[in-house]
């Protein structure tokens, strides 16, 4: 994956994750407010947080995978003169 594409994908994942976490925070705050009046309703409201956090976790995992693949691709790229250089070692006769 090209670096600029990877950067855009990682940024999109992290932006989406932040949006979901803010939404989960709003719901969590509502559940705390509801707990003052009805603890059962508070727990019901709090359960709405779980899918948002799971989705945020998926986005974080995706960003991590993209980053790891880019790092592995950089390390796997042949260096001039190395044994994995398609042109062969720098001292080889051509």
C-alpha positions in Angstrom: 0.0 0.0 0.0 1.3 3.4 -0.9 2.2 5.6 2.1 -0.2 8.4 1.3 -3.1 5.8 0.9 -2.1 4.1 4.2 -2.0 7.5 6.0 -5.4 8.4 4.7 -6.9 5.0 5.7 -5.3 5.2 9.2 -6.6 8.7 9.7 -10.1 7.6 8.6 -10.0 4.7 11.0 -8.9 6.9 13.9 -11.4 9.6 13.1 -14.2 7.1 13.0 -13.0 5.6 16.2 -12.9 9.0 18.0 -16.5 9.7 16.8 -17.7 6.4 18.2 -16.0 7.0 21.5 -17.5 10.4 21.8 -21.0 8.9 21.1 -20.4 6.2 23.7 -19.3 8.9 26.2 -22.6 10.7 25.7 -24.6 7.5 26.3 -22.5 6.6 29.4 -23.2 10.1 30.8 -26.9 9.6 30.2 -26.8 6.3 32.0 -25.1 7.9 35.0 -27.9 10.5 35.1 -30.5 7.8 34.8 -29.0 5.9 37.7 -30.2 8.6 40.1 -33.8 7.7 39.3 -33.9 4.2 38.0 -30.9 1.8 38.1 -32.5 -0.7 35.8 -33.0 1.9 33.1 -29.4 3.1 33.7 -28.0 -0.4 32.9 -30.3 -0.7 29.9 -28.9 2.7 28.6 -25.3 1.7 29.4 -25.7 -1.5 27.3 -26.0 0.8 24.2 -22.3 1.6 24.7 -21.0 -1.9 24.1 -21.6 -2.0 20.3 -20.1 1.4 19.8 -16.9 0.4 21.7 -16.7 -2.9 19.8 -16.9 -1.0 16.5 -14.3 1.5 17.7 -12.1 -1.5 18.6 -12.5 -2.9 15.1 -11.4 0.4 13.6 -8.4 0.5 15.9 -7.5 -3.0 14.9 -7.8 -2.1 11.2 -5.5 1.0 11.7 -3.0 -1.2 13.5 -3.0 -3.8 10.7 -2.5 -1.2 8.0 0.4 0.3 9.9 2.0 -3.1 10.6 1.7 -4.1 6.9 3.3 -0.9 5.8 6.2 -1.4 8.2 6.6 -5.0 7.0 6.6 -3.9 3.4 9.4 -1.3 4.2 11.5 -4.0 5.9 10.8 -6.5 3.0 11.8 -4.0 0.3 15.1 -5.0 -1.2 18.0 -2.8 -0.4 20.6 -2.2 -3.1 23.3 -4.7 -2.7 21.4 -7.0 -0.3 20.8 -10.6 -0.9 17.1 -10.0 -1.6 17.8 -7.3 -4.2 16.3 -8.6 -7.5 19.6 -7.4 -9.3 21.6 -9.5 -6.9 24.4 -8.5 -4.5 26.2 -5.4 -5.3 29.5 -7.3 -6.0 27.9 -9.9 -8.3 29.0 -9.9 -11.9 26.3 -9.0 -14.4 
